[in-house]
Amino acid sequence: MKHTKLSFFALAAATALVLTGCAGSDDAADSEETPEAAPTFAAGSTMERLSSAGEITIGTKFDQPLFGLVGPDGTPEGFDVEIGKIIADKLGIDDDKITWVETVSANREPFIQNGEVDIVVATYTINDKRKEVISFAGPYYTAGQSILTLSDNDDIKTEDDLVGQKVCSVTGSTPAANLEALGADVVLTDTYTNCLEPLRTGQVVAVSTDNVILAGLAAQNEGEFQVVGKPFTEEPYGIGLAKDDTDFRTFINDTLEESYADGSYEEAWNETAGAVLPFVEPPAVDRY
């Protein structure tokens, strides 16, 4: 009888272990997340091509604090970069499968036309001249042209004070065209950071471009420069893509609107440009 009693307890213990193991397996199964289904797109569409390839090439600025600035690891950081990531994610493309290409103001349209990039997100003002050769999604942000001077300059207060004065801007940019129309003596270079040394040395009295770009440059060089006056233009930033790719444009616009609704747009702003500039509600996308 003693042997029978021990066998009974051994059997009970073994049964308990089996049941515990089964429960653990069920718990583990319950804890496993169902993998997210890959997005599907119409055959032959740009979305289908990019999603199937699992990679995308995005043009952005490499020299603009807050919006597109190359970080210590060699990859760009900023609000435009985060917008690019939101679009890539909607295509099912991971961040590490994005190829970032520097696009300065003068080469943005050619890079899109030649297929060197799939999209451009680069403080890219939407205007009719550019829409003759490429298409735009968005706008996703509205900036305004303003003025950067040395911090001790009290003479430049508004755009009227730039008339007849040497002012630095960038070749191929909307601000440069605005300055010429205003009557400033425009000194052109390839990037806005290259305007800073002429400003320091007195070769120009000011740098003029979008207020958000100037705010980033001032923040990066604290105490040296100041942004003066109120913005004197409206610059709607769009996402450049191939001319008349209507389906892709609609997809990007849908993605932007979803990011407004789910908070990812505001999160992207707060993590980048929001360090210096207040959040403002994004503009409505243009469904032309």
ChimeraX attribute file (.defattr): number of C-alpha atoms within 10 A of each C-alpha:
attribute: neighborCount
match mode: 1-to-1
recipient: residues
	/A:1	6
	/A:2	6
	/A:3	7
	/A:4	9
	/A:5	10
	/A:6	11
	/A:7	12
	/A:8	11
	/A:9	11
	/A:10	12
	/A:11	12
	/A:12	12
	/A:13	12
	/A:14	12
	/A:15	12
	/A:16	12
	/A:17	12
	/A:18	12
	/A:19	12
	/A:20	12
	/A:21	12
	/A:22	12
	/A:23	12
	/A:24	12
	/A:25	12
	/A:26	11
	/A:27	11
	/A:28	10
	/A:29	10
	/A:30	10
	/A:31	9
	/A:32	8
	/A:33	7
	/A:34	7
	/A:35	6
	/A:36	7
	/A:37	7
	/A:38	12
	/A:39	14
	/A:40	12
	/A:41	15
	/A:42	10
	/A:43	9
	/A:44	8
	/A:45	14
	/A:46	19
	/A:47	22
	/A:48	17
	/A:49	16
	/A:50	18
	/A:51	21
	/A:52	16
	/A:53	11
	/A:54	15
	/A:55	19
	/A:56	23
	/A:57	19
	/A:58	24
	/A:59	27
	/A:60	30
	/A:61	28
	/A:62	24
	/A:63	21
	/A:64	26
	/A:65	26
	/A:66	27
	/A:67	26
	/A:68	26
	/A:69	22
	/A:70	16
	/A:71	13
	/A:72	8
	/A:73	6
	/A:74	9
	/A:75	14
	/A:76	24
	/A:77	22
	/A:78	24
	/A:79	27
	/A:80	31
	/A:81	25
	/A:82	23
	/A:83	22
	/A:84	23
	/A:85	20
	/A:86	23
	/A:87	20
	/A:88	25
	/A:89	15
	/A:90	16
	/A:91	25
	/A:92	20
	/A:93	22
	/A:94	15
	/A:95	15
	/A:96	8
	/A:97	13
	/A:98	16
	/A:99	14
	/A:100	19
	/A:101	18
	/A:102	20
	/A:103	21
	/A:104	23
	/A:105	21
	/A:106	14
	/A:107	14
	/A:108	26
	/A:109	22
	/A:110	14
	/A:111	19
	/A:112	23
	/A:113	16
	/A:114	10
	/A:115	13
	/A:116	14
	/A:117	25
	/A:118	19
	/A:119	23
	/A:120	28
	/A:121	24
	/A:122	27
	/A:123	26
	/A:124	25
	/A:125	24
	/A:126	20
	/A:127	14
	/A:128	10
	/A:129	8
	/A:130	16
	/A:131	14
	/A:132	9
	/A:133	15
	/A:134	19
	/A:135	22
	/A:136	29
	/A:137	25
	/A:138	25
	/A:139	21
	/A:140	22
	/A:141	19
	/A:142	19
	/A:143	18
	/A:144	17
	/A:145	23
	/A:146	24
	/A:147	26
	/A:148	29
	/A:149	26
	/A:150	21
	/A:151	14
	/A:152	10
	/A:153	14
	/A:154	9
	/A:155	10
	/A:156	17
	/A:157	16
	/A:158	14
	/A:159	20
	/A:160	11
	/A:161	11
	/A:162	23
	/A:163	16
	/A:164	13
	/A:165	15
	/A:166	18
	/A:167	27
	/A:168	29
	/A:169	26
	/A:170	25
	/A:171	20
	/A:172	16
	/A:173	17
	/A:174	19
	/A:175	23
	/A:176	21
	/A:177	14
	/A:178	17
	/A:179	21
	/A:180	14
	/A:181	10
	/A:182	14
	/A:183	14
	/A:184	20
	/A:185	16
	/A:186	24
	/A:187	18
	/A:188	17
	/A:189	14
	/A:190	15
	/A:191	18
	/A:192	22
	/A:193	16
	/A:194	15
	/A:195	22
	/A:196	20
	/A:197	11
	/A:198	16
	/A:199	20
	/A:200	15
	/A:201	9
	/A:202	11
	/A:203	14
	/A:204	20
	/A:205	21
	/A:206	27
	/A:207	27
	/A:208	26
	/A:209	26
	/A:210	23
	/A:211	23
	/A:212	23
	/A:213	25
	/A:214	27
	/A:215	23
	/A:216	20
	/A:217	23
	/A:218	20
	/A:219	17
	/A:220	14
	/A:221	12
	/A:222	11
	/A:223	11
	/A:224	14
	/A:225	23
	/A:226	21
	/A:227	22
	/A:228	21
	/A:229	15
	/A:230	14
	/A:231	18
	/A:232	15
	/A:233	16
	/A:234	12
	/A:235	23
	/A:236	18
	/A:237	23
	/A:238	25
	/A:239	25
	/A:240	28
	/A:241	27
	/A:242	23
	/A:243	16
	/A:244	13
	/A:245	14
	/A:246	17
	/A:247	13
	/A:248	18
	/A:249	22
	/A:250	18
	/A:251	17
	/A:252	24
	/A:253	24
	/A:254	16
	/A:255	20
	/A:256	23
	/A:257	18
	/A:258	14
	/A:259	18
	/A:260	18
	/A:261	11
	/A:262	10
	/A:263	10
	/A:264	16
	/A:265	21
	/A:266	18
	/A:267	16
	/A:268	20
	/A:269	22
	/A:270	16
	/A:271	13
	/A:272	20
	/A:273	22
	/A:274	17
	/A:275	13
	/A:276	13
	/A:277	14
	/A:278	9
	/A:279	13
	/A:280	11
	/A:281	11
	/A:282	16
	/A:283	15
	/A:284	14
	/A:285	18
	/A:286	13
	/A:287	9
	/A:288	7
